[in-house]
Amino acid sequence: MIKNVSLSQPEDWFSVTLTDAHEMGLPKVLVKHKAQLVELLKGKYPHLKWEKMFSMQGRFGQQRRLEQTVKSLFPVSLPSQNKQCC
């Protein structure tokens, strides 16, 4: 399984490659092309525009994966705004 791919939101699928999906356990016999993956995702999340998956390849997809990796390596929690200082 891929360690650096976090799919906490449906939009996270936009940057997943077909190879990533197969490494996560999606059977190759079920999905052989990116278009088939998009059709499956349309069924699960019909409110999203899945055509973005085709444009999120290359540089944009790499940037998204880098962002996810950095977030997983360096988690940041912001202090609550309700706390008063001093």
DSSP file (Angstrom, degrees, kcal/mol; ACC not computed):
  #  RESIDUE AA STRUCTURE BP1 BP2  ACC     N-H-->O    O-->H-N    N-H-->O    O-->H-N    TCO  KAPPA ALPHA  PHI   PSI    X-CA   Y-CA   Z-CA
    1    1 A M              0   0    0      0, 0.0     2,-0.3     0, 0.0    23,-0.2   0.000 360.0 360.0 360.0 144.8    0.0    0.0    0.0
    2    2 A I        -     0   0    0     18,-0.3     3,-0.2     1,-0.1    18,-0.0  -0.522 360.0-161.6 -72.3 132.4    1.2    3.5   -0.7
    3    3 A K  S    S+     0   0    0     -2,-0.3    -1,-0.1     1,-0.2     0, 0.0   0.809  82.4  50.1 -85.5 -31.4    2.3    5.3    2.4
    4    4 A N  S    S+     0   0    0      2,-0.0     2,-0.7    68,-0.0    -1,-0.2   0.343  85.4  94.9 -96.7   6.8    2.2    8.9    1.2
    5    5 A V        -     0   0    0     -3,-0.2     2,-0.6    15,-0.1    60,-0.1  -0.878  51.5-173.5-103.0 116.4   -1.3    9.0   -0.3
    6    6 A S        -     0   0    0     -2,-0.7     2,-0.4     6,-0.1     3,-0.2  -0.938   8.7-174.4-110.3 121.6   -3.9   10.3    2.1
    7    7 A L        +     0   0    0     -2,-0.6     6,-0.1     1,-0.2    -2,-0.0  -0.505  34.1 136.1-113.1  61.5   -7.5   10.0    0.8
    8    8 A S  S    S+     0   0    0     -2,-0.4    -1,-0.2     1,-0.1     3,-0.0   0.701  72.0  35.6 -81.4 -19.6   -9.3   11.8    3.6
    9    9 A Q  S >  S-     0   0    0     -3,-0.2     3,-1.8     1,-0.1     4,-0.4  -0.955  84.3-118.9-131.1 150.6  -11.5   13.8    1.2
   10   10 A P  G >  S+     0   0    0      0, 0.0     3,-1.7     0, 0.0     4,-0.2   0.847 112.5  64.2 -56.9 -32.8  -13.0   12.8   -2.1
   11   11 A E  G >  S+     0   0    0      1,-0.3     3,-1.7     2,-0.2     4,-0.3   0.721  84.3  75.7 -64.7 -20.3  -11.0   15.6   -3.8
   12   12 A D  G X  S+     0   0    0     -3,-1.8     3,-1.0     1,-0.3    -1,-0.3   0.759  81.6  69.5 -62.8 -22.9   -7.8   13.8   -2.9
   13   13 A W  G X  S+     0   0    0     -3,-1.7     3,-1.5    -4,-0.4    -1,-0.3   0.730  79.2  79.3 -66.5 -21.3   -8.6   11.3   -5.7
   14   14 A F  G <  S+     0   0    0     -3,-1.7    -1,-0.2     1,-0.3    42,-0.2   0.823  98.1  40.9 -57.9 -31.6   -7.8   14.1   -8.2
   15   15 A S  G <  S+     0   0    0     -3,-1.0     2,-0.4    -4,-0.3    -1,-0.3   0.385  89.5 110.0 -99.8   4.7   -4.1   13.6   -7.8
   16   16 A V    <   -     0   0    0     -3,-1.5     2,-0.1    -4,-0.2    40,-0.1  -0.671  57.9-146.4 -83.6 128.6   -4.1    9.8   -7.7
   17   17 A T     >  -     0   0    0     -2,-0.4     4,-2.3     1,-0.1     5,-0.1  -0.429  26.6-109.6 -84.4 166.7   -2.6    8.1  -10.7
   18   18 A L  H  > S+     0   0    0      1,-0.2     4,-2.3     2,-0.2     5,-0.2   0.886 122.2  53.5 -63.4 -38.2   -3.9    4.7  -11.9
   19   19 A T  H  > S+     0   0    0      2,-0.2     4,-2.5     1,-0.2    -1,-0.2   0.913 107.0  51.7 -61.6 -43.3   -0.6    3.1  -10.7
   20   20 A D  H  > S+     0   0    0      1,-0.2     4,-1.6     2,-0.2   -18,-0.3   0.932 109.4  50.2 -57.0 -46.5   -1.3    4.6   -7.2
   21   21 A A  H  <>S+     0   0    0     -4,-2.3     5,-2.4     1,-0.2     4,-0.3   0.894 110.9  48.4 -61.8 -41.1   -4.8    3.2   -7.2
   22   22 A H  H ><5S+     0   0    0     -4,-2.3     3,-1.3     1,-0.2    -1,-0.2   0.897 110.0  51.9 -66.0 -39.8   -3.5   -0.3   -8.2
   23   23 A E  H 3<5S+     0   0    0     -4,-2.5    -1,-0.2     1,-0.3    -2,-0.2   0.774 104.5  57.8 -67.6 -25.0   -0.8   -0.1   -5.5
   24   24 A M  T 3<5S-     0   0    0     -4,-1.6    -1,-0.3   -23,-0.2    -2,-0.2   0.521 133.0 -89.4 -81.5  -5.4   -3.6    0.7   -3.0
   25   25 A G  T < 5S+     0   0    0     -3,-1.3    -3,-0.2     1,-0.3    -2,-0.1   0.436  76.2 145.7 115.8  -0.3   -5.3   -2.5   -3.9
   26   26 A L      < -     0   0    0     -5,-2.4    -1,-0.3    -6,-0.2    -2,-0.1  -0.585  56.1-114.8 -70.2 121.1   -7.6   -1.6   -6.8
   27   27 A P    >>  -     0   0    0      0, 0.0     4,-1.8     0, 0.0     3,-0.8  -0.318  11.3-141.2 -62.7 134.3   -7.7   -4.7   -9.0
   28   28 A K  T 34 S+     0   0    0      1,-0.2    -2,-0.0     2,-0.2    -6,-0.0   0.794 102.4  59.3 -64.4 -28.4   -6.2   -4.2  -12.4
   29   29 A V  T 34 S+     0   0    0      1,-0.2    -1,-0.2     3,-0.1     3,-0.2   0.775 107.5  47.1 -72.3 -23.8   -8.9   -6.4  -14.0
   30   30 A L  T <4 S+     0   0    0     -3,-0.8     2,-0.5     1,-0.3    -2,-0.2   0.881 125.1  24.0 -81.7 -41.1  -11.5   -4.0  -12.6
   31   31 A V     <  +     0   0    0     -4,-1.8    -1,-0.3     1,-0.1     3,-0.1  -0.939  57.5 155.9-133.3 110.5   -9.9   -0.8  -13.8
   32   32 A K        +     0   0    0     -2,-0.5     2,-0.3    -3,-0.2    -1,-0.1   0.611  68.7  41.4-104.9 -17.6   -7.4   -0.7  -16.7
   33   33 A H  S >> S-     0   0    0      1,-0.1     4,-1.5   -15,-0.0     3,-0.8  -0.938  79.8-118.9-133.4 152.8   -7.8    2.9  -17.8
   34   34 A K  H 3> S+     0   0    0     -2,-0.3     4,-2.4     1,-0.3     5,-0.2   0.848 113.8  61.1 -57.2 -36.1   -8.1    6.2  -15.9
   35   35 A A  H 3> S+     0   0    0      1,-0.2     4,-2.0     2,-0.2    -1,-0.3   0.860 101.8  51.7 -62.1 -35.5  -11.5    6.7  -17.5
   36   36 A Q  H <> S+     0   0    0     -3,-0.8     4,-1.9     2,-0.2    -1,-0.2   0.886 109.1  50.3 -68.3 -38.0  -12.8    3.6  -15.8
   37   37 A L  H  X S+     0   0    0     -4,-1.5     4,-2.4     2,-0.2    -2,-0.2   0.910 108.9  52.3 -63.9 -42.1  -11.5    4.9  -12.5
   38   38 A V  H  X S+     0   0    0     -4,-2.4     4,-2.4     1,-0.2    -2,-0.2   0.905 107.1  52.4 -60.4 -42.3  -13.3    8.2  -13.1
   39   39 A E  H  X S+     0   0    0     -4,-2.0     4,-1.5     2,-0.2    -1,-0.2   0.892 109.5  49.2 -62.6 -39.9  -16.6    6.3  -13.8
   40   40 A L  H  X S+     0   0    0     -4,-1.9     4,-1.5     1,-0.2    -1,-0.2   0.921 112.5  47.5 -63.6 -43.6  -16.3    4.4  -10.5
   41   41 A L  H  X S+     0   0    0     -4,-2.4     4,-3.4     1,-0.2    -2,-0.2   0.852 106.0  58.0 -68.0 -34.4  -15.7    7.6   -8.6
   42   42 A K  H  < S+     0   0    0     -4,-2.4    -1,-0.2     1,-0.2    -2,-0.2   0.878 106.5  50.2 -60.9 -37.1  -18.6    9.4  -10.4
   43   43 A G  H  < S+     0   0    0     -4,-1.5    -1,-0.2    -5,-0.2    -2,-0.2   0.866 116.8  39.7 -67.9 -36.5  -20.8    6.6   -9.0
   44   44 A K  H  < S+     0   0    0     -4,-1.5    -2,-0.2     1,-0.2    -1,-0.2   0.881 133.0  21.5 -80.4 -41.0  -19.5    7.1   -5.5
   45   45 A Y    ><  +     0   0    0     -4,-3.4     3,-1.5    -5,-0.1    -1,-0.2  -0.656  67.5 166.2-128.9  73.9  -19.3   10.9   -5.5
   46   46 A P  T 3   +     0   0    0      0, 0.0    -1,-0.1     0, 0.0     4,-0.1   0.688  69.1  68.9 -68.0 -17.3  -21.6   12.2   -8.2
   47   47 A H  T 3  S+     0   0    0      2,-0.1     2,-0.2    -5,-0.0    -5,-0.1   0.604  87.1  81.5 -78.4 -10.3  -21.5   15.8   -6.9
   48   48 A L  S <  S-     0   0    0     -3,-1.5     2,-1.1    -7,-0.2    -3,-0.1  -0.642  83.2-120.5 -97.5 154.4  -17.8   16.3   -8.0
   49   49 A K    >   -     0   0    0     -2,-0.2     3,-1.4     1,-0.2     4,-0.1  -0.779  29.1-175.5 -92.8  96.3  -16.5   17.2  -11.4
   50   50 A W  T >   +     0   0    0     -2,-1.1     3,-1.7     1,-0.3     4,-0.3   0.539  66.8  86.4 -75.7  -7.4  -14.2   14.2  -12.1
   51   51 A E  T >> S+     0   0    0      1,-0.3     3,-1.4     2,-0.2     4,-0.6   0.758  75.2  74.5 -62.5 -21.6  -12.9   15.5  -15.4
   52   52 A K  H X> S+     0   0    0     -3,-1.4     4,-1.4     1,-0.3     3,-0.6   0.765  79.1  73.5 -61.1 -24.7  -10.3   17.3  -13.2
   53   53 A M  H <4 S+     0   0    0     -3,-1.7    -1,-0.3     1,-0.3    -2,-0.2   0.832  93.3  52.8 -60.3 -30.6   -8.6   14.0  -12.7
   54   54 A F  H <4 S+     0   0    0     -3,-1.4     3,-0.5    -4,-0.3    -1,-0.3   0.802 112.2  44.0 -76.0 -28.1   -7.3   14.1  -16.2
   55   55 A S  H << S+     0   0    0     -4,-0.6     5,-0.3    -3,-0.6    -2,-0.2   0.602  99.5  72.0 -89.9 -12.0   -5.8   17.6  -15.7
   56   56 A M  S  < S+     0   0    0     -4,-1.4    -1,-0.2   -42,-0.2     8,-0.1   0.279  77.1 100.9 -88.5  12.0   -4.3   16.8  -12.3
   57   57 A Q  S >  S+     0   0    0     -3,-0.5     3,-0.8     3,-0.1     4,-0.3  -0.392  74.7  17.7 -84.4 171.6   -1.6   14.6  -13.8
   58   58 A G  T 3> S-     0   0    0      1,-0.2     4,-2.3     2,-0.2     5,-0.2  -0.439 130.9  -1.2  71.2-136.9    1.9   15.8  -14.3
   59   59 A R  H 3> S+     0   0    0      1,-0.2     4,-2.4     2,-0.2    -1,-0.2   0.876 134.1  50.8 -59.3 -44.2    3.0   18.9  -12.4
   60   60 A F  H <> S+     0   0    0     -3,-0.8     4,-2.1    -5,-0.3    -1,-0.2   0.914 112.3  46.7 -64.0 -43.2   -0.3   19.5  -10.6
   61   61 A G  H  > S+     0   0    0     -4,-0.3     4,-2.4     1,-0.2    -1,-0.2   0.888 111.7  51.5 -64.7 -39.4   -0.6   16.0   -9.4
   62   62 A Q  H  X S+     0   0    0     -4,-2.3     4,-2.3     2,-0.2    -2,-0.2   0.899 109.3  50.1 -65.0 -40.5    3.0   16.0   -8.3
   63   63 A Q  H  X S+     0   0    0     -4,-2.4     4,-2.4     2,-0.2    -2,-0.2   0.899 110.5  50.0 -64.8 -40.0    2.5   19.2   -6.3
   64   64 A R  H  X S+     0   0    0     -4,-2.1     4,-2.3     2,-0.2    -2,-0.2   0.918 111.8  47.5 -65.0 -43.7   -0.6   17.7   -4.6
   65   65 A R  H  X S+     0   0    0     -4,-2.4     4,-2.3     2,-0.2    -2,-0.2   0.882 111.2  51.8 -65.5 -37.3    1.3   14.6   -3.6
   66   66 A L  H  X S+     0   0    0     -4,-2.3     4,-2.7     2,-0.2     5,-0.2   0.925 109.1  50.5 -63.4 -44.1    4.2   16.6   -2.3
   67   67 A E  H  X S+     0   0    0     -4,-2.4     4,-2.4     1,-0.2    -2,-0.2   0.922 111.4  48.0 -59.1 -45.3    1.8   18.7   -0.2
   68   68 A Q  H  X S+     0   0    0     -4,-2.3     4,-1.9     2,-0.2    -1,-0.2   0.890 112.1  49.7 -63.8 -39.8    0.2   15.5    1.2
   69   69 A T  H  X S+     0   0    0     -4,-2.3     4,-2.1     2,-0.2    -2,-0.2   0.928 110.8  48.5 -66.0 -45.0    3.6   14.1    2.0
   70   70 A V  H  X S+     0   0    0     -4,-2.7     4,-2.7     1,-0.2    -2,-0.2   0.912 110.8  51.6 -62.2 -41.9    4.8   17.2    3.7
   71   71 A K  H  < S+     0   0    0     -4,-2.4    -1,-0.2    -5,-0.2    -2,-0.2   0.878 111.1  47.7 -61.8 -37.4    1.6   17.4    5.8
   72   72 A S  H  < S+     0   0    0     -4,-1.9    -1,-0.2     1,-0.2    -2,-0.2   0.841 116.2  43.6 -74.0 -31.4    2.1   13.8    6.9
   73   73 A L  H  < S+     0   0    0     -4,-2.1    -2,-0.2     1,-0.2    -1,-0.2   0.843 126.5  29.4 -79.2 -34.6    5.7   14.3    7.8
   74   74 A F  S  < S-     0   0    0     -4,-2.7    -1,-0.2    -5,-0.2    -2,-0.1  -0.627  77.8-169.5-128.0  72.3    5.2   17.6    9.6
   75   75 A P        -     0   0    0      0, 0.0     2,-0.5     0, 0.0    -3,-0.1  -0.402   7.3-160.9 -65.3 137.0    1.7   17.7   11.1
   76   76 A V        -     0   0    0     -2,-0.1     2,-0.5    -5,-0.1    -2,-0.0  -0.976   9.4-169.1-122.8 129.0    0.8   21.2   12.3
   77   77 A S        -     0   0    0     -2,-0.5     3,-0.1     3,-0.0     0, 0.0  -0.980  17.3-140.5-117.7 127.8   -1.9   21.9   14.8
   78   78 A L        -     0   0    0     -2,-0.5     3,-0.1     1,-0.1    -2,-0.0  -0.595  27.2-103.9 -84.6 144.0   -2.8   25.5   15.3
   79   79 A P        -     0   0    0      0, 0.0    -1,-0.1     0, 0.0     2,-0.1  -0.340  43.6 -97.0 -65.8 148.2   -3.6   26.8   18.8
   80   80 A S    >   -     0   0    0      1,-0.1     3,-0.7    -3,-0.1    -3,-0.0  -0.403  22.1-142.3 -65.7 139.3   -7.3   27.3   19.6
   81   81 A Q  T 3  S+     0   0    0      1,-0.2    -1,-0.1    -2,-0.1     0, 0.0   0.610  94.8  70.3 -78.8 -12.1   -8.4   30.9   19.2
   82   82 A N  T 3  S+     0   0    0      2,-0.1     2,-0.2     0, 0.0    -1,-0.2   0.702  78.3  93.9 -78.4 -19.2  -10.7   30.6   22.3
   83   83 A K  S <  S-     0   0    0     -3,-0.7     2,-0.4     1,-0.0     0, 0.0  -0.527  70.7-138.9 -76.9 138.3   -7.7   30.4   24.7
   84   84 A Q        -     0   0    0     -2,-0.2     2,-0.3     2,-0.0    -2,-0.1  -0.798  13.9-136.1 -99.4 139.9   -6.7   33.7   26.2
   85   85 A C              0   0    0     -2,-0.4     0, 0.0     1,-0.2     0, 0.0  -0.677 360.0 360.0 -95.5 147.2   -3.1   34.5   26.6
   86   86 A C              0   0    0     -2,-0.3    -1,-0.2     0, 0.0    -2,-0.0   0.408 360.0 360.0  69.6 360.0   -1.4   36.0   29.6
